[in-house]
Structures are given as C-alpha cells and as structure tokens.
Amino acid sequence: MGVWLAIGVVATAFVLALVDGDSGLRTWWALREDLRAAQVRIERLRGDVAELERDGGGLVGAGEPFALEREIRERLVYVRAGETLVRLDRPGDPSPRIP
C-alpha cells in the first residue's frame, strides 16, 4: 500500500509540473528542442564547410596562383579598393541576377 501511495504522489507531482508553466518543465522541453535544431544546423554547416574546403583545396593546388582569389571575387562579388565592378548580361539569361 505504501508503494502505491508513493507512486501516486510522484505521478501527481509530475502531472502538476506538466500543467504548471512556472515549473521549468516546459522551458526544459523547449530548450531540448532548440538544442536538437541547433545540432541539425551544426551538422549541415559542417557539411558546407567540408564542401568548401574540398573546392578550396582544388583551387590552391591547381597551379594557378590567382584561382582562389578569382573564385572568392566571383562568388562573394568582392572588388579591391579603387576597382570598379562592371556587370554584363550573359546571352541567354532571361533576367539579370542581382545579389
């Protein structure tokens, strides 16, 4: 009988903690979900970094000294101080691409 009473008290406390918004249980659950989403994002970013490292490694070892710089300039649309960027339409492009 004492065991069932203890189980009932623990179950009641658990149900009250679920219902009570100030108990911290809902916050814990939300943080747990945030952690799970962050872990998924970290894995996706690690994959992106690995892909970029593969691309960059090929550029550095390609024998062309300015290949890496050219790739960075084209992808990120960087220009050096004093340079002017001129964009030309490509034949066959339906509309100009604006970054």
C-alpha positions as CSV (number, residue, x, y, z in Angstrom):
1,M,0.0,0.0,0.0
2,G,2.8,2.4,0.8
3,V,4.4,1.8,-2.6
4,W,1.2,2.7,-4.4
5,L,0.9,5.8,-2.4
6,A,4.4,6.9,-3.3
7,I,3.8,6.1,-7.0
8,G,0.6,8.2,-6.8
9,V,2.3,11.1,-5.2
10,V,5.1,11.1,-7.8
11,A,2.6,10.8,-10.7
12,T,0.6,13.7,-9.3
13,A,3.7,15.8,-8.9
14,F,4.7,15.0,-12.5
15,V,1.2,16.0,-13.8
16,L,1.2,19.2,-11.8
17,A,4.7,20.0,-13.2
18,L,3.4,19.5,-16.7
19,V,0.4,21.8,-16.2
20,D,2.3,24.5,-14.2
21,G,4.0,26.9,-16.6
22,D,6.4,28.1,-13.9
23,S,7.7,24.7,-13.1
24,G,10.5,24.8,-15.6
25,L,9.5,21.6,-17.3
26,R,8.1,23.4,-20.3
27,T,11.2,25.5,-20.5
28,W,13.4,22.4,-20.3
29,W,11.4,20.8,-23.1
30,A,11.7,23.9,-25.3
31,L,15.4,24.1,-24.7
32,R,15.7,20.5,-25.6
33,E,14.0,21.1,-28.9
34,D,16.2,24.2,-29.5
35,L,19.3,22.0,-28.8
36,R,18.1,19.4,-31.3
37,A,17.6,22.1,-34.0
38,A,21.0,23.6,-33.3
39,Q,22.7,20.2,-33.6
40,V,21.0,19.6,-37.0
41,R,22.2,23.1,-38.2
42,I,25.7,22.4,-37.0
43,E,25.8,19.2,-39.0
44,R,24.5,21.0,-42.1
45,L,27.1,23.7,-41.7
46,R,29.9,21.1,-41.2
47,G,28.9,19.6,-44.5
48,D,29.0,23.0,-46.1
49,V,32.5,23.7,-44.6
50,A,33.7,20.3,-45.9
51,E,32.4,21.1,-49.4
52,L,34.1,24.5,-49.4
53,E,37.3,23.0,-48.2
54,R,37.2,20.5,-51.0
55,D,36.6,23.3,-53.5
56,G,39.3,25.5,-52.0
57,G,41.8,22.7,-51.8
58,G,41.4,22.1,-55.5
59,L,41.9,25.7,-56.3
60,V,45.0,26.1,-54.2
61,G,46.6,23.0,-55.7
62,A,45.5,23.8,-59.3
63,G,48.8,25.6,-60.2
64,E,47.0,28.8,-61.0
65,P,48.1,31.3,-58.3
66,F,45.1,33.6,-58.6
67,A,42.4,30.8,-58.9
68,L,41.4,31.1,-55.2
69,E,41.2,34.9,-55.4
70,R,39.1,34.8,-58.6
71,E,36.7,32.3,-57.1
72,I,36.2,34.4,-54.0
73,R,35.7,37.5,-56.0
74,E,33.1,35.8,-58.3
75,R,31.2,34.1,-55.5
76,L,31.2,36.9,-53.0
77,V,31.3,39.8,-55.5
78,Y,34.3,41.4,-53.9
79,V,36.4,44.1,-55.5
80,R,39.6,45.7,-54.4
81,A,39.9,49.3,-53.3
82,G,39.9,51.5,-56.4
83,E,38.4,48.9,-58.7
84,T,35.0,49.3,-60.4
85,L,32.7,46.4,-60.8
86,V,31.1,46.1,-64.2
87,R,28.3,43.5,-64.8
88,L,27.5,42.4,-68.2
89,D,24.4,40.5,-69.2
90,R,25.0,36.9,-70.3
91,P,23.5,35.8,-73.6
92,G,20.5,33.6,-72.9
93,D,19.9,34.8,-69.3
94,P,16.1,35.6,-69.0
95,S,16.7,38.3,-66.4
96,P,19.7,39.9,-64.7
97,R,20.7,38.4,-61.4
98,I,21.1,40.9,-58.6
99,P,22.8,39.7,-55.5
